Amino acid sequence: MASLDTRTLLFVVFIGMALLFIVFASELNVSPVIKLVLLLLGLFFDVIAFSVRFYAYIMIPIMKNKKGQVVLNVDDPFIFAPSNNAILVRDGDSIFASAFIKIPIYKSATEMLDQDKENFAKLFGNLVTISKNPVRLTSQLYMINKDNYVSRIRDKLNSSEEIYRKLEENKDAKRSELERAKGELTMWHNMYDNIIRTQSYSLISYAIVSAEGGTNEEAANMALQYADEAVAGIGAILGVKPSIASGEEILLMMEPDYTIPLSVITEQIKQKTLSEGSV
């Protein structure tokens, strides 16, 4: 209700100022140049009034924060350790390092009986005791970046179209060759359309351990030492072979650009635009 009152008040004020300048321009006995200026001012406040009226959610915050100061943090949120298998964050005089442990999970709760689910949950409960240092366990769903795969399918499709076109233009081409080329072209078309239309997801499970140090090397070495201990404990309890993530594997667990690739977002926007346009 408060935002509605503010919007209405601003609209009345600005529209009143617009009308005032227009009246001055029409009634005052002044030079044409001054009248033109007054009319332009009236038009300006008229635009502001209707902008506030219909775009208050943008205009009001701008007006309230016009004297505010925006401070941008140009520092990187984290950097990679020289070994590329830990990230480093500086907080004052202290440096914190975190290492990520990939945990391969080959079972799905949807395929388990109730007793299997209970036993599987107990295994994860036992992970609490693997280390005296805090260990964060996480499962994350991310979209698979299919750019390279889609590019190869598109190349196959273009090649099939070219072969089919040449066979159609060749009067001596056998009917069987033409039918085979047409079938191959249809196959690549269907495969390409299906890949573009559907989204592919993958689940990754991982653990995070952190350590503090006075230098980058000290913090990273401590975090990796804790990670080695956690790897041994997780492997013994779950019967799998965990490994310490590095490089882009770490970014997959942290950066939105890797969790949801830009190409996927672009394709979603494109598909939504096409579907709305066809309604």
RALINZI-V766948 format. One record per helix or strand. SS is the DSSP state (alpha for helix, beta for strand). FROM is the first residue (numbers start at 1). TO is the last residue. Records with the same first field share a line. If there is no record, write none. Layout:
SS = FROM-TO / FROM-TO
//
This chain:
alpha = 2-27 / 32-54 / 56-64 / 109-111 / 114-129 / 147-169 / 175-197 / 216-238 / 248-254 / 256-259 / 262-277
beta = 79-80 / 87-91 / 94-103 / 136-143 / 201-213 / 243-244
//
